[in-house]
Amino acid sequence: DVPVLISEDTVISQPAKILNFLRKQKYNADYELSAKQGADTLAYIALLEEKLLPALLHTFWVEAENYCSVTKPWFASRIAFPLSLYLPGRMSREALNRILLTRGGPPLYSLIEVEAQIYRDAKECLNLLSKRLGTSQFFFGDTPTTLDAFVFGFLAPIYKVCFPRVQLQEHLKQLPNLCRFCDDILTCYFRLTVLGHSPAGQDTADANLQKLTQLVNKESNLIEKMDDNLRKSPQHPPRKLTTLKLAAGGEESSPLNRLSP
């Protein structure tokens, strides 16, 4: 399950549980919100999960071209073998079942009708978010809150992942304030810091891996050159060692002194 928060020996998944954990640690992005703003936050989160989540699941896990070319290899590369052969397919089936269970009732019976409806709802949801955000940097002013985190978590994958089928992405890119919202958060919280390292230290890890790879390649090339030089150097046939024969009385047959033990 993603997202996942790992704090020392504690592992928490699902956004609501992560938020509750952070609030218990006295990290609360909604501390300065009014009661009305708190209620708006809950309402918009419910709207996201009802209207936008089905289309997001369909885009990633059900749309065959997107799943085969992007989602499946992407997730399989992060899952240990042999689960990488099984889990992506199970996740795809679970996404389809969730869509059909929540949106497949009457009057929508066929998968084509369900797909058309969930994308209409998703586009309507994006329009509402765009209208609510307006020209503000964040949804409640100049400081990010829980709603901003939720909206970004839904929009950024749609906005940034390069899919073959991009109907939802195309609609999102027609809403410039939502695109700017994603870009601002990526720039502020996911780019390089002043010290030149990403928050997760990924750049450092990639640089170390690159150096290690270069070192291994140099060592490999050196060994190959040594092997080539050895093969090209003059070779002498192996010399046959002289065999010493002892006389019957323990004396050597040669005039050499008695062998030491």
Disulfide bonds with the S-S distance in Angstrom:
none
